[in-house]
């Protein structure tokens, strides 16, 4: 059959990024590439989960990746070397007390970091100081309150809430995605723009059902099981039911939705 | 300043549909246009809220718009005439008992209809019968469980839940968006594809703050105030607080998220 539409394009192709992203990496990173020669700071690289992608998408940039944990930095460096990347330098550093001159970077990249900080706004101000006027910040964060699914399940929703509560007790914010716009504006960035990146999973997208719903999101919620029980946030049986119900959404008639937020700001 | 990125495009431009939609009409309808000469059935046109857009985007198609309410059809016809549309015919008809020959349409379009039906799957099967092999169905529905916002508010969430509960009591499903994929597959459509259409609103998108958050979503929730109170679902003061908190999300530091689902299926 043919599908000839008046506008000359298939309606199914219209929102490429969300609809066709085969992996989370595509969805979050494919549109971040920094020019050759630019100086880029990756703040809070952890064990380098995002560093390899960042570096591959910006082959000519000079990247410095920092993390507060000496051990994580060492692991990140090892991953980068294993991936054959030579244009990334690693260094232990505290975002709140950066060992860099003011305006010494063209761009800052921050991914899955602010959600863990008690004072994300203070961190953004500290990062802003090391960016030259005209430079940019790019921030990517999730938002666990954006998760919903079919079949719906009160147990699954409660298990997710355990993760949100535990992260809040630790001083973080698992719902930070929705507040990136005011965070960047308040920190003094200009021309702030937020681009939501929704992950939608159904049986027509088996890579995402396995790679995202099961192995990323559900695995992360499952990771707080012992803490949730220890803090009496949820009965073990109900928590396990919640996990089972999340996995249930990857069956042939299930769907799963989650949204990441990618924010851009300019330094003036 | 310049923003030169390696990939040669501005990262801010990447998800055009979601990021740049100025209005709900763009976001939901801009990619639906049927070829000249094709026979299109709009099922459940109501008072014609979507008919004018549908018809404008398919100027050469032969459109028949039906609704179960004689009165609504009359209103829809009036709107279409006022808009100068001559290629739409209106007719009172019941989706579950359509007065059309089998396979007499090339395409069926259904927008904000299934959410009100007790048996949306039966409706889809009835619609499938009047589409020729190789023809398509397009379905657009919302999902009120996809709404979240900043600042978060328990009162606002409870007010939204009132609407969801009341719609469920009336036999409908305000959370139907997330289940379009299994609904279309179960009804026997092939090559089913669902495209989420997320509305993201912050102070950088004032048209949407006014046109969507306030005048569309909040107004709709406010519309169930009397029923919610009559059914003792929520105290009046708390409900009003919830509405106030939804409006609060349109202030300079607020954000609001909602997702519509657009589904496509083919008849074989």
Contacts between the chains, C-beta under 8 A, distances in Angstrom:
chain1	res1	chain2	res2	distance
A	1	B	133	7.8
A	1	B	134	3.6
A	1	B	266	6.9
A	2	B	134	7.9
A	3	B	136	7.1
A	4	B	35	4.9
A	5	B	32	7.8
A	5	B	33	5.2
A	5	B	34	6.8
A	5	B	35	6.6
A	6	B	33	3.6
A	6	B	34	6.4
A	6	B	35	5.8
A	6	B	36	7.1
A	6	B	57	7.1
A	6	B	58	6.0
A	6	B	59	7.5
A	6	B	60	7.1
A	6	B	61	7.9
A	7	B	31	7.0
A	7	B	33	4.5
A	7	B	57	7.6
A	9	B	31	7.5
A	11	B	31	4.0
A	11	B	32	5.8
A	11	B	138	7.5
A	11	B	195	7.9
A	11	B	264	6.7
A	12	B	193	5.1
A	12	B	195	6.8
A	12	B	264	5.9
A	14	B	17	5.5
A	14	B	30	7.7
A	14	B	31	4.3
A	14	B	195	7.0
A	15	B	15	6.1
A	15	B	16	7.5
A	15	B	17	4.3
A	15	B	18	6.4
A	15	B	195	6.1
A	15	B	197	7.5
A	16	B	15	7.5
A	17	B	14	5.6
A	17	B	15	4.4
A	18	B	15	6.4
A	18	B	18	7.0
A	18	B	195	7.6
A	18	B	196	6.4
A	18	B	198	7.7
A	19	B	193	7.9
A	19	B	195	5.2
A	30	B	14	7.7
A	31	B	7	7.0
A	31	B	9	7.5
A	31	B	11	4.0
A	31	B	14	4.3
A	32	B	5	7.8
A	32	B	11	5.9
A	33	B	5	5.2
A	33	B	6	3.6
A	33	B	7	4.6
A	34	B	5	6.8
A	34	B	6	6.5
A	35	B	4	5.0
A	35	B	5	6.6
A	35	B	6	5.8
A	36	B	6	7.2
A	57	B	6	7.2
A	57	B	7	7.7
A	58	B	6	6.1
A	59	B	6	7.6
A	60	B	6	7.1
A	133	B	1	7.8
A	134	B	1	3.7
A	134	B	2	7.9
A	136	B	3	7.1
A	138	B	11	7.6
A	143	B	148	7.5
A	145	B	148	5.0
A	145	B	152	7.3
A	146	B	148	6.2
A	146	B	257	7.0
A	148	B	143	7.5
A	148	B	145	5.0
A	148	B	146	6.2
A	148	B	178	6.3
A	149	B	178	6.8
A	150	B	178	4.5
A	150	B	179	4.6
A	150	B	182	7.1
A	152	B	145	7.3
A	152	B	175	6.8
A	152	B	178	8.0
A	175	B	152	6.8
A	178	B	148	6.2
A	178	B	149	6.8
A	178	B	150	4.5
A	178	B	152	8.0
A	178	B	255	5.2
A	178	B	257	6.4
A	179	B	150	4.6
A	179	B	255	6.7
A	181	B	202	4.1
A	181	B	203	7.0
A	181	B	204	7.0
A	181	B	253	7.8
A	181	B	255	5.5
A	182	B	150	7.1
A	182	B	202	7.8
A	182	B	252	7.7
A	182	B	253	3.7
A	182	B	254	7.5
A	182	B	255	7.3
A	185	B	203	7.6
A	185	B	252	7.8
A	185	B	253	7.2
A	186	B	253	7.3
A	192	B	204	6.7
A	193	B	12	5.1
A	193	B	19	7.9
A	193	B	204	6.5
A	194	B	200	6.8
A	194	B	202	6.0
A	194	B	204	7.6
A	194	B	255	7.7
A	195	B	11	7.9
A	195	B	12	6.8
A	195	B	14	7.0
A	195	B	15	6.1
A	195	B	18	7.7
A	195	B	19	5.3
A	196	B	18	6.5
A	196	B	198	5.5
A	196	B	200	4.5
A	196	B	257	6.9
A	197	B	15	7.6
A	198	B	18	7.8
A	198	B	196	5.5
A	198	B	198	5.1
A	198	B	259	6.8
A	200	B	194	6.8
A	200	B	196	4.5
A	202	B	181	4.1
A	202	B	182	7.8
A	202	B	194	6.0
A	203	B	181	7.0
A	203	B	185	7.7
A	204	B	181	7.0
A	204	B	192	6.7
A	204	B	193	6.5
A	204	B	194	7.6
A	252	B	182	7.7
A	252	B	185	7.8
A	253	B	181	7.8
A	253	B	182	3.7
A	253	B	185	7.2
A	253	B	186	7.3
A	254	B	182	7.5
A	255	B	178	5.2
A	255	B	179	6.7
A	255	B	181	5.5
A	255	B	182	7.3
A	255	B	194	7.7
A	257	B	146	7.0
A	257	B	178	6.4
A	257	B	196	6.9
A	257	B	259	7.0
A	259	B	198	6.9
A	259	B	257	7.0
A	264	B	11	6.7
A	264	B	12	6.0
A	266	B	1	7.0
